[in-house]
Amino acid sequence: MKRESKYIAILSGFLALFVVVQLFGPKPLDWTPTYLATDKKPFGAFIASSLMGPFFNGSKLVTNNLTFYELQDSIQPGENIISLSDRFDPDDEAAKTLFSKVDSGSIAFISAYYFSGKFADSLKLYTTDVYFSGLAKPGGGTNDTTDLKLVLPNSEKKGYYYRLENVSFYFSTLDSLKALAFAVSTNAWGKPVTLRIPWGKGQFIINTTPLAFTNNYLLYETNPVYAEQTLTFLQATNTWWTSYYQLGRLEPQTPLRFILNNESLRWAYYMVVVGLVLFILFESKRKQRMIPIGLPLANTTLEFVKTIGNMYLQADDHKAIAEKKIAFFLDLVRSKYYLSLETGDAFVEKVAKKSGNSLEHAQRLFGLIKVIQSSTLISEQMLVDLNEQMDQNFQN
């Protein structure tokens, strides 16, 4: 009994020390892109939202996590609309509301790497990145940084520098927009990254570099000028900034999720769980355990795969799942289509022909694969999009 008490005291001491270190030790930087107007993390948008008041003569900035359809009765004609996300894919009702508001005089600033759904189809928006198109080659060196240039009539013809992998996307197909869209800024290869598209009484400002408007880059001396000049098309009126298309509702859905989202409650929960485990371990030694019936070994491969998958899901490690699906997908491409794994447009065209899908679909799929491989963390929606596009690739 004394020996068990000694072990419990030692383990409890280590646990208490671990909790203290976790609570009061330095926190590592979280580089997850949130684009949240109240988020002070490197890839949050606290600085951008803080500048909105003075920039628009003190007009009201309303931040929320609602869809455009849910905001249709709140947004008045002529007011600004802002959305920053990795992928902009509003449903048909939300897209219809957005077009209606802009048509009545509002100005919408929409920034994302990908545009899809009714919104992208209506404006004929297609994006790709400089790595996928062959304009730049991954591997460092002089390709680590690049510059964005404003092409406005009265703007300075100078470059604003960013990490290339963070601003690598651009608009690739503008044939149907030549008479409608106007370039606001371009990348180092002269490809448009920001467009101004008049629509009814208002206009869209469409951008492919959302990270350029986050805290990490607005701290640089010159980069705020690029963001400010890009946003000069917005009117000095009330602005509605929604983070729904990046983060969703941001509402706890279960009691456990609420506990885990609160740091103090989370550590209390962990301590209770560890305490119960220690109690079970030491208490179980004092009683006679049942002798289990010996059963023949079974093939538990499928159960093992399910267990590992559930572990990743419970840990919200979407990036790890995506990497394994990408590796499995590339192996299927090699074995089913007899293609050697390559990079570049030629390989994508081969996959499109072999699979019977369109070249546009193949480009979107491999573009998404590139974004995931270059990201530290990804959202659940990106994982779902990746799975759907891979499934569609092998349906034909």
Steps between C-alpha positions, in 0.01 A plus 500: 500500500781741585677417175185570296449830683858595418448433129173692499669799667786497247264478202278770644803726543608450139144565383477822702837616365391423144177699544688799643748499209218479247299778660778747571768406246544687170238412241620408149371718218193366325539553126154374411329743258180621667455845337289577808454872560562458875789252474848627595679188372741548205238399245207672671364836384490708819723776359298529179171528690652753744590728210150489353355764734750777428525395135125537447452815710371313803230304320374188676681169443281198578685168533303177499491133399184503290434417136408771252150353487464547876628859468271604215264698726788668685720621213361821355555620140840663459665336804826305478535122520826318588589130502848343531541123473711225348208389283194707412207275416167655608186300433256614233281703737799679655648572155166634379480731804857622445436582133178679596673716762782598264253569221319745733821695568708307753871431450617148588863419572544123465845345548573126466728254325213310339161613372231247419125447477249740351711801599806389302293381205314830473821706496707237310767497771778240472821503703827309499837541672841584364643165612234296323515705180880481485564873548697419815674189625482391865828459681601832649771733382381814324148358484446534876359853471316687228334834454150620419452818300205737486400598146263781597546827306620708798677226699876469544658252259686315773494146629368388838681187612348182641595138544430340163313195629255735676411703190551247223146495356379714211209522255580271210204537261366845420389464137133550582578791733717720276222750447384485860787444744779745579829394659581677828825318584725238343772259611864497392404324173239759408211268583197667663445430869234764563210586268239773505175381343214752463163343570183707475531804725784344700813298437697197611863519610623143459841400637707178510742592782303501829816458712618842378231656723593314819689624807827334396536719191332818617779540757751562221581859421370514140248217476218696671519734200418211266203395715379859535521571128319175421217593736464858374211387281291439811267781597510710819195328641405207722693180431384140555789257554404133512739217592245228430664384176828426683398396852130415483278577800767494773241373744558211745282210384537266799579539872834326447591739217416792730730359769785440255469850354557654845860466616425482875216252455711299256782448751253420777346238273845353422585481870175319579561249221859436608388466863239242403755307297745494793225390736399217269861386452588484869159389627476215250818340641334441836222277366494166321442557134297265287696257289412583138396227259769442242370565150678436172665800341276681256579715201457846644653697216178687422438579866859623531455734204174632647666553837792693351261708291289582807814603689586753232142628487477536877829693498369723216818407308342554159840567344628149587188337353529712187867406450417131520210537257725692260766225519232233440354703212837542328567128539163424336583739215828315448353149520165558326607741225860377467638850533830588658460768766608838365427869551376763262214553255590201280448255784167661592382472139592131495302435818200691360505295177549167677224566753251638248458820703541856379836675512341765721407238761850351495654845543276577797582163659876531466484866599322400820760227559773760469332735751455217751861384465628853561271569796583424861136438591186468289131531572251216507328649193825483298531131595141440387562685172815295440313173559213599268730607217708181529185284494376687194831439325450120507126494427550501122 
